[in-house]
Amino acid sequence: MITAPQNPTTEQVLATLLATLEETLGTAHAQTAEACGYINAGNRNAAIGTLIDLDRLLADATALRGTVLALHRRIG
């Protein structure tokens, strides 16, 4: 779980966003690795089922990246 400080600086906000991005991509990676394990074991349905949430994770990661870049550009 990521904890944001009270009255954070821009760097602290960016650090929190980046940590959340890292966590989100880590989850996406773990799910993909799990799907690879299933497919290598001949369990196609489990592999595909494992990837169902991947679209949401990747959309979240894209949104987080966009937020980091927008904040950086806005602050200068």
C-alpha positions in Angstrom: 0.0 0.0 0.0 1.3 3.4 -0.9 1.0 6.2 1.7 0.9 9.8 0.5 2.3 12.5 2.9 0.2 15.4 4.3 0.7 18.6 2.3 3.0 17.0 -0.2 5.6 18.7 -2.4 5.4 18.2 -6.1 8.3 15.7 -5.9 6.4 13.8 -3.2 3.3 13.7 -5.4 5.4 12.5 -8.4 7.1 9.9 -6.2 3.7 8.6 -5.0 2.4 8.5 -8.6 5.5 6.7 -9.8 5.3 4.2 -7.0 1.7 3.5 -7.9 2.7 3.1 -11.6 5.4 0.7 -10.6 3.0 -1.3 -8.4 0.4 -1.4 -11.2 2.9 -2.5 -13.8 4.3 -5.1 -11.4 0.8 -6.6 -11.0 0.4 -6.6 -14.8 3.7 -8.3 -15.1 2.9 -10.9 -12.5 -0.4 -11.7 -14.2 1.3 -12.1 -17.5 3.9 -14.4 -16.0 1.2 -16.4 -14.4 -0.6 -16.7 -17.8 2.6 -17.9 -19.4 2.9 -20.6 -16.8 -0.6 -21.7 -17.5 -0.2 -21.8 -21.3 3.2 -23.6 -20.9 1.3 -26.2 -18.8 -1.3 -26.6 -21.5 -4.0 -24.8 -19.7 -5.2 -22.2 -22.3 -8.4 -21.3 -20.5 -6.6 -20.4 -17.3 -4.0 -18.4 -19.2 -6.7 -16.3 -20.9 -8.7 -16.0 -17.7 -5.6 -14.7 -15.9 -5.4 -11.8 -18.5 -9.0 -10.6 -18.2 -8.0 -7.8 -15.8 -5.0 -6.7 -17.8 -6.9 -4.1 -19.9 -7.8 -2.2 -16.7 -4.3 -2.4 -15.3 -2.8 -1.1 -18.5 -5.4 1.7 -18.7 -4.5 2.6 -15.1 -0.8 2.6 -15.9 -1.4 4.8 -19.0 -3.5 7.2 -16.9 -0.8 7.4 -14.2 1.9 8.0 -16.7 -0.1 10.8 -18.3 -0.7 12.3 -14.9 3.0 12.3 -14.1 3.9 13.9 -17.4 1.1 16.5 -17.1 2.1 17.5 -13.6 5.8 17.7 -14.6 4.9 19.9 -17.6 2.6 22.1 -15.6 5.1 22.7 -12.8 8.0 23.2 -15.1 
